[in-house]
Every structure is written in structure tokens, then in C-alpha cells.
């Protein structure tokens, strides 16, 4: 049997979408399916459980396991009160455990609300504010994954940077080894950024630009290097 060829120059892109299920989630799903690329959806338990609409979007993600990973982004998303949330690490841990029961992810990956923290076997980053919660999540078996690049949005929830700028930033961060893990880059986006057809086209354009780079590979965060196994 011939050996599979491995691209030694491969660089791995992880598209991640936060805060769903929300208006915009469906467009993100549609675009990734159309482009046949992997993505990771960090879902909020409250958003999934409060409406049939949210549950329908949640099920669409689960129904496409070949392309998508569904991960834990807490139950409440701190209700926007981040200082209160992180100053009470025991209740914050319970918030993630509650989301785990509702979302039933098949992985142990989590992302903190409003905070770029990391805790895997190899990647560590936690500010003093979130460190107590990070320690508790680590003891509970969670991997915490942040991001290398954020596609920002304005006060109207619309993308700030152009697709061309995002693609160039990806190139620069990888070329200069400015990512948390060499040759692996995590992009943070938010589902609501792509509610409108006009903004959805920006997501399509950014993906198309990255697909033109011959050594870029799109992966789910479940294949990110250095994840602790078990715990779920």
C-alpha cells in the first residue's frame, strides 16, 4: 500500500465562531459547508436552550461532525458581567459544567467569555483575573483554547477589518511565528457578525483568500496539538 504524502510545509487554520446559536450562525454554517472547510463553534448553553431556533442551529452543527466541532463557551456567557463572573470561580466553574450538560459536546474544549486564556498540555496563558477559574477548569479536565487573531466587530456588530486585511494578518502571524503554537493559527469570529448577506460575503471572501494559499489547511480545534485527553 503506498504511503500517504504529508505536506511538511502545512500550516493549520482554525476558524472559530463564538456565542451561538444566534442570528448569523446559520450563515456561518452554510458558508463552511459550501466551501467544505472545517470550523469550530463555541456555543452558549443559554442560547441553545431558550428557543427552538437555537436548538435547530445547534443540531445543524452536530449533524455535520465531519466538518464541525461544537465546544463549550459557558452557559450564561457571564451575562456580560465579566468581573463578577471571574471573581466567583466556583460558580463560574458550575456555569461551564451546566453548559456541558446541556450542549453535550463530544470533547473537553472550552473558551472563556470575553477573555483570551489558554490551558492545554502545551499552551498556557491566564491573567490574574481568570487564573482561579482556569485552575478549576483544568482540574475538571477541560482544555481552554483562546485565539491568535480576532476579526473585530463594531458597535453595530459588523466586521471591522476587510477580508483582505484578515488574510494578510494570517500570513504575517504564521510567517513570523507569532501564534501560540508554531504553524497553527486560531481565528476568533462571532456568529452575529455575519447576519446580513453583505457581511456573509466578507466571510466567504476571507475564506477564499486563505484557500488560495497552497500550504494552509483548515482544521477543527479538536485536532489542535497538545490537548489533554479525557475529562468528558
Secondary structure, 3 states (H helix, E strand, C coil): CCCCCCCCCCEEEEEEEEEECCCCHHHHHHHHHHHCCCEEEEECHHHHHCCHHHHHHHHHHHCCCCCEEEEECCCCHHHHCHHHHHCCHHHHHHHHHHHHHHHCCCCCEECCCCCCCEECCCCEECCHHHHHHHHHHHHCCCEECCCCEECCECCCCCECCCHHHHHHHHHHHHHCCCCCECCEEEEEEEHHHHCCHHHHHHHHHHHHHHHCCCCEEECCHHHCCCCCCCCC
